[in-house]
């Protein structure tokens, strides 16, 4: 996956400069996510390219709403949670309130 300046700004809601330090931090946060078994990110040409491995299975009923780059998920009988998101091609990047980023890739 590739994190661009535009996507970083959408997810953080701030004008954060994407550089090698931010890219390395993003890779560290990615590696700390549950079910991620390895991650590495490299900054080049103004973007942060990351490779990672891991597995995840999700199944939950509920509703969602979108306002700008904010996604609100409300599980049936549960409490709503919000996060920012960015879509590039077939990749969806979600950032929760704590800054943890989840990346979902559409499978062919």
N, C-alpha and C positions, 0 to 999 in steps of 0.2 A: 504494500500500500504506500501511497505517497501523500504526505501532508504538505499542502501549499500554504503560502502566506494568507491567501483569501480564506481558506478553510480554517486555519488557526484563528483568524480574527472573528469569523462567524461563531466558532465554538467557544471562544473565551469572552466574546463581547467587548474585547479591548484591542487596541492597536499594539499588540505584542509583536516585536520583530522576530521573525523566524531566522535563527542563525544556528551555528554548530552547537552552542550551549543548550539552546531550547530543544534542538533535535535530540541531543543526548538525553536530556531530562525526559522528553517524550518517550524515548526508548526504555528508560528505566521504569517509568510509570506503566508502560505497556507490559514489561516483563513481570511486574508485581500483580497483575490481574490474575484472578482465579482461573485455573485451567490453561494458562499460558505456560508452556514448557521451555520456551526460549524466544528471545527477541533481540534484534539489533537494528539500529538506525544509523544512517549515514547522511550527512548534509552535503549537498552538491547542487550547483546551478540554481540556488534560491529555493530549493525544496528539500524536504526530509523524507528519504526513502527508507521504509522499514520492512523487515522480514520477520515473521514470527510463526511459531507453531503452537498448536493447542486444540482443544476440543471443547465443545459446549453443546448442550441440548436444552432447548427452552420450549416450554409450552404453558401458556397462561392466557386465560380469557379476560377480556375487559374492553376498554375503549381508549382511544387516543385522540389528541387534538394537536394542531400545529398553528403557531402564530410566529411569523417571521422565521427565525432559526431556532425557536424553542419548541421542543416536543414535550407534551404532557401525557404520561401513561397512567391510567387508572385501572388497576386490576379489579375484577368483579368482587365486591365486598371488601375492597382494600382502600388504602390511602394513595392519593395521587402523588406522583413524583415528576419532577421536571428536569430537563437537561437541554443543552444546546446540541445542534446537529449540523452536519454538512454532508451533502451527497455529491460524489464525483463519479460519473459513469455508473458502474455496478457496485460501488462501495459506499456504505453508510457509516459515518463516524458519529458516535454519540458521546458527549461529555456530561457526566453527572455533576452535582453541586460540589463534590469533593475534588473534582478535576480528573477523576478516573475516566479514561477513554475506552469505549468499547467499539470495535470495528466489526462490521458485518459485511460479508461479501456474497453477492448473489451468485448462486451456482447455476451453470448452464443446464 
